[in-house]
Amino acid sequence: LVSRELLDLVTEQADDEIVFPPERWAATFRSHAQLILHELGEYLGYSPPPLLDRLIDDAQKIHQQRPVLQETLATATQPRCES
């Protein structure tokens, strides 16, 4: 949504003969996305949590009951004991 709106704005401001190929615009937007979204967040008054809090939250398992892929693979590849 942000990318498309910005492309519309850029297209309006640029000279009529300038063309913005979709692949090039996507690469340009990706390379500037962090700055664009930061500026947008400031404009909208969004205050992200402190970095340390975000790292702690993001590094945890999403669901405590659901094992992460590595745990699942480790369990699945262990030899089974036969009774």
C-alpha positions as CSV (number, residue, x, y, z in Angstrom):
1,L,0.0,0.0,0.0
2,V,2.7,2.4,1.0
3,S,4.8,1.5,-2.1
4,R,1.9,2.1,-4.5
5,E,0.9,5.4,-2.9
6,L,4.5,6.7,-3.1
7,L,4.8,5.5,-6.7
8,D,1.7,7.5,-7.6
9,L,3.2,10.6,-5.8
10,V,6.5,10.2,-7.5
11,T,4.8,9.7,-10.9
12,E,2.8,12.9,-10.4
13,Q,6.0,14.9,-9.5
14,A,8.3,13.5,-12.2
15,D,8.5,14.7,-15.8
16,D,6.0,13.1,-18.1
17,E,8.7,11.3,-20.2
18,I,10.1,9.4,-17.1
19,V,9.1,5.8,-16.8
20,F,9.3,3.8,-13.6
21,P,9.5,0.0,-14.4
22,P,7.7,-2.0,-11.7
23,E,10.8,-4.1,-10.9
24,R,13.0,-1.0,-10.6
25,W,10.4,0.7,-8.4
26,A,10.2,-2.4,-6.1
27,A,14.0,-2.4,-5.7
28,T,14.1,1.3,-5.0
29,F,11.3,1.1,-2.5
30,R,12.9,-1.9,-0.7
31,S,16.2,0.0,-0.4
32,H,14.5,2.9,1.2
33,A,11.7,1.1,3.0
34,Q,13.2,1.4,6.5
35,L,13.6,5.2,6.2
36,I,10.2,5.6,4.6
37,L,8.4,3.6,7.2
38,H,10.3,5.4,10.0
39,E,9.3,8.8,8.6
40,L,5.7,7.6,8.2
41,G,5.7,6.3,11.8
42,E,7.0,9.7,13.1
43,Y,4.4,11.6,11.1
44,L,1.6,9.4,12.5
45,G,3.0,9.7,16.0
46,Y,3.9,6.0,16.3
47,S,6.5,5.3,19.0
48,P,8.0,1.9,18.7
49,P,9.1,0.1,21.9
50,P,12.8,0.3,22.8
51,L,15.1,-1.9,20.8
52,L,15.9,-4.2,23.7
53,D,12.2,-4.9,24.4
54,R,11.6,-5.6,20.7
55,L,14.6,-8.0,20.5
56,I,13.4,-9.9,23.6
57,D,9.8,-10.2,22.3
58,D,10.8,-11.1,18.7
59,A,13.4,-13.7,19.7
60,Q,11.0,-15.8,21.8
61,K,8.9,-18.7,20.5
62,I,5.7,-17.4,19.1
63,H,3.7,-20.2,20.8
64,Q,5.2,-21.9,23.8
65,Q,3.5,-25.2,22.9
66,R,4.7,-25.3,19.4
67,P,8.4,-26.4,19.0
68,V,10.6,-24.5,16.6
69,L,11.7,-26.3,13.4
70,Q,15.1,-27.3,14.7
71,E,13.5,-29.0,17.8
72,T,11.1,-30.8,15.6
73,L,13.9,-32.0,13.3
74,A,16.0,-33.1,16.2
75,T,13.2,-35.1,17.7
76,A,12.2,-36.6,14.3
77,T,15.7,-37.8,13.5
78,Q,16.4,-39.5,16.8
79,P,16.4,-43.2,16.7
80,R,13.2,-44.7,18.2
81,C,13.5,-47.1,21.0
82,E,11.7,-50.4,20.3
83,S,9.7,-51.9,23.2
